[in-house]
Amino acid sequence: MAKKITKKELTELQENIQKINGVQIRIGELELGKLNLAAQFNQLNQNLKLLQDKLEKKYGSVNINVKTGEINNETDKKN
């Protein structure tokens, strides 16, 4: 007959392994969430770049106040 650990030791061992597996699953979920957010971030940056290019073609090289929409020509800057 093979030797066995005690029921208490087996339960403790199983609980620890179960907790480790749970943490590994959670880490995987977080990494997937991180990848999804990074993809969204990249897409938003691309959208912003396209809009900036479109505005520059329409208004030229200007500064736009993003709160008011007011356009300030770069050449109007005071030193």
C-alpha positions in Angstrom: 0.0 0.0 0.0 1.4 3.4 -1.0 2.0 6.1 1.6 -0.4 9.0 1.6 -0.3 12.5 3.1 -3.0 13.3 5.7 -6.4 14.5 4.6 -5.7 17.9 6.1 -2.4 18.2 4.1 -4.1 17.1 0.9 -6.9 19.6 1.4 -4.3 22.4 2.1 -2.3 21.3 -1.0 -5.4 21.3 -3.2 -6.6 24.7 -1.9 -3.2 26.3 -2.6 -3.1 24.8 -6.1 -6.6 26.0 -6.8 -5.8 29.5 -5.6 -2.7 29.6 -7.8 -4.7 28.5 -10.8 -7.3 31.2 -10.0 -4.6 33.9 -9.9 -3.1 32.6 -13.2 -6.6 32.8 -14.8 -7.1 36.3 -13.5 -3.6 37.4 -14.8 -4.6 36.1 -18.2 -7.9 38.0 -18.1 -6.0 41.2 -17.1 -3.5 40.7 -19.9 -6.3 40.3 -22.5 -7.9 43.4 -21.1 -4.6 45.2 -21.5 -4.2 44.1 -25.1 -7.8 45.2 -25.9 -7.1 48.6 -24.3 -3.9 49.0 -26.2 -5.7 48.2 -29.5 -8.4 50.8 -28.6 -5.7 53.4 -27.8 -3.9 52.8 -31.1 -7.2 53.1 -33.0 -8.1 56.3 -31.2 -4.6 57.8 -32.0 -5.0 56.9 -35.7 -8.5 58.5 -35.7 -7.0 61.7 -34.1 -4.2 61.8 -36.6 -6.6 61.5 -39.5 -8.8 64.3 -38.0 -5.7 66.5 -37.4 -4.6 66.0 -41.0 -8.1 66.9 -42.3 -8.2 70.0 -40.1 -4.7 71.1 -41.2 -5.8 70.7 -44.9 -8.8 72.9 -44.2 -7.4 75.5 -41.9 -3.6 75.3 -42.4 -1.0 75.0 -39.7 -2.9 76.5 -36.8 -3.4 75.9 -33.1 -6.9 75.0 -32.1 -8.2 75.5 -28.5 -9.9 72.1 -27.9 -12.2 73.6 -25.3 -13.6 76.4 -27.4 -12.7 75.5 -31.0 -11.0 78.9 -31.4 -8.3 78.9 -34.1 -5.0 80.7 -33.4 -2.5 81.1 -36.3 0.9 79.9 -35.3 2.4 83.0 -36.9 0.3 85.2 -34.5 2.3 83.9 -31.5 4.1 86.5 -29.4 7.7 85.8 -28.3 
